């Protein structure tokens, strides 16, 4: 089977990896903010979907570290990294959706980035593997 030449769409994977690095950093900052400054987020008792800010802070921090590690692995063109990245981006999107009452702007930015990254991974993900 002849190897297909990678097209210009390969840039979407570089974009996805870069956005995942930014998204992971945002998740870490969001998590550390929830851990160290509980008064930063203003939410009524009925508006918070999660248990408490300490647990949510740890979840976001760990998710951010995993997203960054997967983004770096994604650049190698490995299929497992693409699958793991897709799963983590979906988890990140759910986390951002649940965090909407706590910090709307941050969560909306995260959701938009998640959408673009998921598109890049699912539509153009195989091209990076073909390049290496």
C-alpha positions, 0 to 999 in steps of 0.5 A: 500500500502506497503511503499517502502524502500529508496535505496542508490539513496537517496544521489542524493537528498542530493547532489541536496540540497547541490548543490542548497545551493552552487548555491544559494550562487553563484547567490547571489555573482554574483548578489551583484557583479553586483549591487556594481561593474558595472565595474567587468563585461566586455561586449560590448554593443551588448553582453549583453542580459539583461537591465542593471547590476543593474536589473540583479544583483537584479534578481540574488540576489533574485533568489539566496535567493529563491534557498537557501530557497527551498534547505533547504525545499527540505530536508524535502521530501515535493513534493512542495519543489521538484517541486519548486526546479525544477522550480527554477533550470530551471530559474537559468539555463536560467539566467546562459545561459543569463549571459554567455557573462558577466562572462563565467566561472561562468555561465558554472559552474552554468549550469553544477550544474543546470543540475546535480541538475535537474537530481537528482530532477526528477529521484530520488526525490521521495525517500526522501519523502518515507524515512520520 
